Amino acid sequence: MNDTPSGAPLAYSIKEACRATSLGRTRLYQLIAAGQLDAVKIGNRTLIPARALHKLLEGAR
């Protein structure tokens, strides 16, 4: 996974996003299906851009 100059990842796998947000796999997929969380499909992998996680968490207040 490519890192930005600051060392933060550009995108997270589902497993990494679960760990980073303390949300479960099923909940992340529900958010993606509902259009509340952006995800990118590359081959068989689903990646969640870091900015999408930040946006989700900032809107959860």
C-alpha positions as CSV (number, residue, x, y, z in Angstrom):
1,M,0.0,0.0,0.0
2,N,1.4,3.4,-0.9
3,D,1.9,5.9,1.9
4,T,1.6,9.6,1.7
5,P,4.6,11.7,2.6
6,S,3.2,12.1,6.1
7,G,3.2,8.3,6.5
8,A,-0.6,7.9,6.5
9,P,-2.0,5.2,4.1
10,L,-3.9,6.4,1.0
11,A,-6.5,3.6,1.4
12,Y,-7.3,0.8,3.7
13,S,-8.4,-2.8,3.1
14,I,-11.7,-3.8,4.8
15,K,-9.7,-5.6,7.6
16,E,-7.5,-2.5,8.1
17,A,-10.5,-0.2,8.1
18,C,-12.2,-2.4,10.7
19,R,-9.2,-2.1,12.9
20,A,-8.8,1.6,12.4
21,T,-12.4,2.5,13.1
22,S,-13.4,-0.2,15.5
23,L,-16.4,-1.0,13.3
24,G,-17.2,-4.6,12.2
25,R,-16.8,-6.0,8.7
26,T,-20.6,-6.3,8.2
27,R,-21.2,-2.7,9.3
28,L,-18.6,-1.4,6.9
29,Y,-20.2,-3.3,4.0
30,Q,-23.6,-1.9,5.1
31,L,-22.2,1.6,5.0
32,I,-20.8,1.0,1.6
33,A,-24.1,-0.4,0.3
34,A,-26.0,2.6,1.7
35,G,-23.7,5.0,0.0
36,Q,-22.4,6.4,3.3
37,L,-18.9,5.2,2.8
38,D,-16.9,5.4,-0.5
39,A,-15.0,2.3,-1.6
40,V,-12.9,1.4,-4.6
41,K,-12.9,-2.1,-6.1
42,I,-9.6,-3.1,-7.7
43,G,-9.6,-6.6,-8.9
44,N,-10.9,-8.7,-6.0
45,R,-9.9,-6.1,-3.4
46,T,-12.1,-3.5,-1.9
47,L,-10.2,-0.5,-0.7
48,I,-11.6,2.4,1.3
49,P,-9.8,5.7,0.7
50,A,-8.5,7.3,3.9
51,R,-10.4,10.5,3.1
52,A,-13.7,8.5,3.1
53,L,-13.0,7.1,6.6
54,H,-12.2,10.6,7.9
55,K,-15.4,11.9,6.3
56,L,-17.5,9.1,7.8
57,L,-16.0,9.7,11.3
58,E,-16.3,13.5,11.2
59,G,-20.0,13.2,10.1
60,A,-20.7,10.7,13.0
61,R,-20.8,13.5,15.6
